Amino acid sequence: MKKQMTLLTVILLLGTTFHAEVMAIGWPFKRASKTTLQEVPMDKQTGQGHTTTTIVLHDGTVAPDIPTSVTFGGQTIDLRRYDLRERFDRELMAMMYMHSSSLILLKRANRYFPVIEPILKANGVPEDLKYLACIESHLDPKAISSAKAAGMWQFMPETARQYGLEVNDQVDERYHVVKATEAACRYLNYAFSLYGNWASAAASYNTGYARVTRELDRQKAGNALDLWLVEETQRYVFRMLACKTFMEHPRHYQFYLKREQLYAPLALKDTVVTGPVANWVDLATALGISYYDLKAHNTWIRSDSLSNKEGKAYAISYPDSASKYYNPLTIPVHQPAWIGEKE
């Protein structure tokens, strides 16, 4: 059956067009979308006339405004200096236009910032260092890199062991959010004792103490922000600065979320295992939960069983049955600036 068709021509950022049924939401553009209707000649194949709707989303890609300064770990960084400004600008634009990655980071932060922040505070580490976990793993406790760095804080195996984490074929505490955060605090506090500023401590998290110490001495500098380093490390601290700026005010960059779109913190129960576990599936069944729930909340478990010859105590976390179901009316909002209607 032949129907009169409405074709929507969407003009994209690069000037390419395609025809599809779409809904324009305006993100991430400052200007409202404009719609025009135009009658075109009869289609030769169908013998029917049709209407072309052209939606112009914007007339140019929007660049973010750059503040004159940012603070990080109690230090004020003057972004009027051209090189600092341009390095910050690059990373803020990346945050603004990494669409899905930046959105999911905000959603996860609502679940994990309430876990991370008290640990940083208890260990004397500024709250700003939580953004290190954001750029390392996008707050994904299961993250693993091609270099085999793992967990939310992306520890390499030897570094993890050096800072008190158990890493073997059966247990890998790099995937344990609380224990890995505590280990990151130990690393960062030691780095701060070496350099006296958190920017240099953060840079060392990326490239190691030895390189930062050597280059500070060789280049006669007092802060890692002033060092000439490999590009990844030169960008590293500015990625954190941009992440902080973006996440504190996402609506400034045209990111809009509703309460029900945030990931809710989960109410977890704990049970302690002090002996061997022949089969984790059987333990999950005994706890009245699925094996999925056991693994999802204890990703540090890396095998089907646990020998535990030393009789160590391992806390097994699993969700309260009621907290497994979303209730948009009860989802706590960790940072009010994360939600709000589009202006």
C-alpha positions in Angstrom: 0.0 0.0 0.0 1.5 3.3 -1.1 1.7 6.1 1.6 2.7 9.6 1.4 6.1 9.8 3.2 7.7 12.5 5.3 11.4 12.5 4.9 13.5 14.3 7.5 16.8 15.7 6.2 19.1 16.1 9.1 22.1 18.4 8.5 25.0 17.0 10.6 28.0 18.6 12.0 30.2 17.7 9.0 27.6 18.9 6.5 26.5 15.3 5.6 22.8 14.6 5.1 20.7 11.5 5.5 17.0 10.7 5.4 15.4 9.0 8.4 12.6 9.4 11.0 14.4 11.2 13.8 13.6 13.4 16.8 15.9 16.5 17.3 16.6 17.2 20.9 18.9 20.1 20.4 21.9 18.7 22.3 24.7 20.0 22.5 23.8 23.2 20.7 23.1 26.6 22.1 20.5 27.5 19.5 17.1 26.1 19.1 16.5 23.8 16.1 14.7 25.3 13.1 12.3 23.3 11.0 11.2 24.1 7.5 8.7 22.3 5.2 9.0 22.2 1.5 6.8 20.6 -1.1 8.9 18.8 -3.8 7.9 17.2 -7.1 6.1 13.9 -7.5 8.2 10.8 -6.8 8.9 9.1 -10.1 8.8 5.5 -8.5 5.7 5.8 -6.3 3.8 8.4 -8.3 3.2 10.2 -5.0 4.2 13.6 -3.8 6.1 13.9 -0.6 7.2 16.6 1.8 10.8 17.2 2.8 11.4 18.5 6.4 14.8 20.1 6.9 15.9 20.3 10.5 18.9 22.7 11.0 20.3 21.8 14.4 22.8 24.6 14.6 24.9 26.9 12.5 28.3 26.0 14.0 29.9 23.7 16.6 29.9 25.4 20.0 33.2 25.8 21.9 33.1 25.9 25.7 33.9 29.0 27.7 37.2 28.7 29.5 37.4 30.0 33.1 40.3 32.3 34.1 41.4 29.8 36.8 40.6 26.4 38.3 41.4 24.9 41.7 42.7 21.5 42.3 43.6 20.1 45.7 43.8 23.5 47.2 46.0 24.9 44.4 44.8 27.7 42.1 45.8 27.2 38.5 45.9 30.3 36.4 44.4 29.6 33.0 45.3 33.0 31.7 48.7 31.5 30.8 48.3 30.5 27.2 49.8 27.0 27.4 47.7 26.0 30.5 44.6 27.5 28.9 45.0 25.6 25.6 45.8 22.3 27.3 42.7 22.7 29.5 40.6 23.8 26.5 41.5 20.6 24.6 40.4 18.3 27.4 37.2 20.3 28.2 36.1 20.1 24.5 36.8 16.3 24.7 34.6 16.0 27.7 31.9 18.0 26.1 31.8 16.0 22.9 32.4 12.5 24.2 28.7 12.2 24.3 27.8 8.8 25.7 31.0 8.4 27.7 30.4 11.7 29.6 26.8 10.9 30.2 27.5 7.5 31.7 30.2 9.0 33.8 27.7 11.3 35.4 25.3 8.4 36.0 27.9 6.2 37.6 29.2 9.1 39.8 25.8 9.2 41.5 26.5 5.6 42.7 30.2 5.7 43.4 31.1 9.2 44.6 29.3 8.5 47.9 31.6 5.5 48.3 34.8 7.2 47.2 34.6 10.6 48.9 34.5 9.4 52.6 37.5 7.2 52.0 39.5 10.1 50.5 38.5 12.3 53.4 39.4 9.7 56.0 42.9 9.4 54.5 43.6 13.1 54.1 43.3 13.2 50.3 41.5 16.1 48.8 38.1 15.3 47.3 39.3 16.5 43.9 41.4 13.4 43.5 38.1 11.4 42.9 38.4 12.8 39.3 41.5 10.7 38.9 39.3 7.6 39.1 36.9 9.2 36.6 39.6 9.6 33.9 41.3 6.3 34.7 38.3 4.1 34.3 35.1 6.2 33.8 34.2 4.8 37.3 33.9 1.3 35.9 35.0 -1.2 38.7 35.5 -3.9 36.0 37.8 -1.9 33.7 40.9 -3.4 32.4 43.4 -1.8 30.1 45.5 -3.4 27.3 48.5 -3.0 29.6 46.6 -5.1 32.3 45.9 -2.2 34.6 42.7 -3.1 36.4 39.8 -1.8 38.4 38.4 1.7 39.0 41.8 3.0 40.0 43.7 1.1 37.2 46.5 -0.4 39.3 49.2 -2.5 37.7 49.6 -5.8 39.5 53.0 -5.0 41.1 52.0 -1.5 42.2 48.8 -2.9 43.7 50.7 -5.4 45.8 53.1 -2.7 46.8 50.2 -0.7 48.3 48.6 -3.6 50.1 46.2 -5.2 47.6 46.0 -9.0 47.1 46.4 -10.0 43.4 46.5 -13.6 42.4 44.5 -16.1 40.3 41.7 -16.4 42.8 41.5 -12.9 44.4 42.3 -9.5 42.7 41.5 -6.6 45.0 42.2 -4.1 42.3 38.5 -4.7 41.4 37.4 -4.1 45.0 36.2 -0.4 45.0 36.8 0.3 48.7 40.1 -1.5 49.0 41.5 -0.1 45.7 40.4 3.4 46.8 42.3 3.0 50.1 45.4 1.8 48.2 45.1 4.8 45.8 45.1 7.1 48.9 48.3 5.4 50.2 50.0 6.0 46.8 48.8 9.6 46.5 49.7 10.6 50.1 53.2 9.3 49.5 53.5 11.2 46.2 52.3 14.4 47.9 55.0 13.9 50.5 57.6 13.9 47.7 56.3 16.9 45.7 54.2 19.1 48.0 51.4 19.5 45.5 48.6 17.3 44.3 49.0 18.1 40.6 52.4 16.5 40.6 51.2 13.6 42.8 48.5 13.0 40.2 50.9 13.1 37.3 53.1 10.5 39.1 50.0 8.2 39.2 50.2 8.1 35.5 53.9 7.9 34.8 55.5 6.9 38.1 57.4 8.6 40.9 60.8 8.0 39.3 60.0 9.9 36.1 58.3 12.9 37.7 61.1 13.2 40.3 63.8 12.9 37.6 62.1 15.4 35.3 61.4 18.0 38.0 65.1 17.9 38.9 66.4 17.8 35.3 64.1 20.6 34.1 64.5 22.6 37.3 60.7 22.9 37.8 58.5 22.8 40.9 55.3 21.5 39.5 54.5 18.7 37.0 52.3 21.2 35.1 55.4 23.0 34.0 57.2 19.8 32.8 57.8 18.7 29.2 56.7 15.1 29.3 55.3 12.5 26.9 51.9 13.6 25.6 49.8 11.2 27.7 51.2 12.5 30.9 51.2 16.2 29.8 47.4 15.8 29.2 46.7 13.7 32.3 46.3 16.4 34.9 44.4 18.6 32.5 42.0 15.8 31.8 41.2 15.7 35.6 40.8 19.5 35.7 38.4 19.4 32.7 36.5 16.5 34.2 36.1 18.4 37.5 34.9 21.5 35.6 32.5 19.5 33.5 31.0 17.3 36.3 30.5 20.2 38.6 28.2 22.0 36.1 27.2 19.6 33.3 24.3 21.8 32.3 26.7 24.6 31.3 27.8 22.2 28.6 24.3 21.2 27.5 24.1 17.9 29.4 20.7 17.4 30.9 19.8 14.5 33.2 16.7 13.6 35.2 16.7 12.0 38.7 15.5 8.7 37.3 18.3 8.5 34.8 21.0 8.5 37.5 22.4 5.2 38.8 21.1 4.7 42.4 23.4 3.6 45.2 22.6 0.1 46.1 21.9 -1.1 49.6 24.3 -4.0 50.1 24.5 -6.7 52.7 27.7 -8.4 53.7 28.6 -11.9 54.8 32.1 -12.9 55.8 34.0 -16.0 54.5 36.9 -17.2 56.6 37.6 -20.6 55.1 37.8 -22.2 51.6 34.9 -21.9 49.1 34.6 -25.0 47.0 32.2 -23.4 44.5 31.1 -19.8 44.4 27.8 -20.8 42.7 26.9 -22.9 45.6 27.6 -20.1 48.0 25.4 -17.7 46.0 22.6 -20.3 46.1 23.0 -20.6 49.9 22.8 -16.8 50.2 19.6 -16.8 48.1 21.1 -14.7 45.3 22.1 -15.3 41.7 25.7 -16.0 40.7 25.4 -12.8 38.6 24.7 -10.8 41.7 27.6 -12.4 43.5 30.0 -11.6 40.7 28.7 -8.2 39.9 29.3 -6.9 43.5 32.4 -8.9 44.1 34.4 -8.6 40.9 37.6 -9.2 42.9 36.6 -12.9 42.8 38.6 -14.3 39.9 38.0 -18.0 39.9 35.3 -20.6 40.6 36.6 -21.4 44.0 38.7 -20.0 46.9 41.4 -22.1 48.6 42.0 -19.5 51.5 44.7 -21.6 53.2 45.6 -18.7 55.5 42.0 -18.4 56.8 41.7 -14.7 55.8 38.4 -13.0 56.2 36.7 -11.9 52.9 33.5 -9.8 53.0 31.1 -10.9 50.4 28.6 -8.1 49.3 25.3 -8.6 47.7 22.3 -6.4 47.1 19.2 -6.1 49.3 16.4 -7.5 47.2 14.4 -4.2 47.5 17.3 -2.1 46.2 17.5 -4.0 43.0 14.5 -2.3 41.6 14.5 1.3 40.5 12.1 3.8 42.2 12.6 7.2 40.5 11.0 8.9 43.5 13.6 7.6 46.0 16.8 7.8 43.9 19.1 10.2 45.9 20.9 12.9 43.9 24.5 13.2 45.1 25.1 16.5 43.4 22.0 18.7 42.6 23.7 20.3 39.6 23.6 17.0 37.8 19.9 17.2 37.1 17.6 19.8 35.7 15.4 20.6 32.7 16.8 22.2 29.6 16.6 25.9 29.6 
